[in-house]
Amino acid sequence: MNTDSPGSARSCASADSGTVSGSNSGTVSDSGSGADGRVIVALDFADRRSAEGLVERLGDACSSYKIGLELLTAAGPGLARDLVGRGNDVFLDLKLFEIPNSVAGAVRAAGALGASMVTVHGMGGTGIMAAAVDAAREFPRLRVLALTVVTSMTGSDLADIGVTAGPEEQVLRLARLAMRAGCDGVVASPREAGPLRAALGPEPLIVTPGVTLGPVGGGAGAAGGAGAAGRVCGAGGMGGAGGHARPGTPGAAFAAGASHVVVGRSVARAVDPAAALLQVRAAAREAAGTAPGARGPHSGG
């Protein structure tokens, strides 16, 4: 079992990466040029050609991409390897939930591809999380994130599987378990970013999918993030929640203490994806220095 503390050296990326540990960290360009490693663009496509088309349109504006199960299954590992070879950070969102030996093998495969982050299901318990952390030791740049409660799930969904706690309570429970297992951070919705940062302190990564540029419903995720990040750029409906039951704006997520946000259709389906991405980065700048435990934007560990 990993005995590293959340603030250990393995938790931090190398200085040439824009993706680093801790709250409100990363490289932010005030001029709008360059990339902000805290903003991860999801390549949620069914084929490699479509994914590469978005990467080409974003160009140097983006250096961090998420590859999930659909694209990995359709396109194989080659795209991840190629993106890393071009100097990008790749978040392999595998949501591993298997016996510990299988999880460890998948994590080693992710590390061999050069991935920067990989996810394992927190609900799998300490055994599989610790196995993932142990396997990642061979790859100093690879961070293991525990998925807490999938962002599409509500309290009634949890009740269906026998969990009596609400989403926030369950997220916090699994996050604490993940820290004890040695994980570098957690994945949760923007609405849990604040409680998580308060509970975990400034070092662990808090990665929040379910981020939308459009208005969201009530709750913690709806607060903040107006300004530049609240302006939807282009296609109707792209600012919607996209299947996420607990969405939030990028500004709200960063201000609450998220270290990274994952944006999908708000960028991918925009008339001008690069302009939409700049709106998310503007939210990162606006939130800089306001997040709990924030140390200010910087590169390195």
C-alpha angles and dihedrals in degrees: 000000000000113000095184114124118239088255095053124130091255088062092063128076122229116274094255092063123085090213113086139158128269140039120318093356131139138080115302123185114209090194094061093242125111125026136291109220091203090070111074119191115214115226094208097168135128095227141034096240093061092047093050090048091061092044089053093049092050094047115165091352090083131045101165127067136177121219116194135190097278096056094038090053094045100041104025125223096303095090092054091049092049094049090052089048089057091055100263129135113239123204109200104204097197098148090211114208109163141104111308095254092054092046091051091051092051092049091052089050090052090050092049089055089055097249117169097204136021130182131226125183112259089205088066087075137228095309098064094036092052090047090053092049091048092051091049092059088086089062112053094192095051115099121197115220124192115222106222112185118350109249092237092061126099132188091271091053090054090049089054090063094043100264109135095187121094120244097269094048092047092047091054093046093052092043091057089048090051092053091051089051090054100252117161094227148323142259118227140142121282089254092066096046094095098048089044094052090048091050100041103036129227103308112061119086115250110195117189124197118178091072117152133180092213128077117287133201127270125298136071094310092060095060120094130354096098113129115067094347093057095061113095114216115216131314117072117250095016090115092060125115093261096214095318113130093195106040130161142175122268091243092054092047095050094043090051092054109273113153093202138013127207116215123190128160093010086072103022095052097039120116086235109026094185092054091049090051090052088057090057091048089050088058089053090054092047091051095045111122094008100083119101109267091006116166095188130257114307142141126242130038 
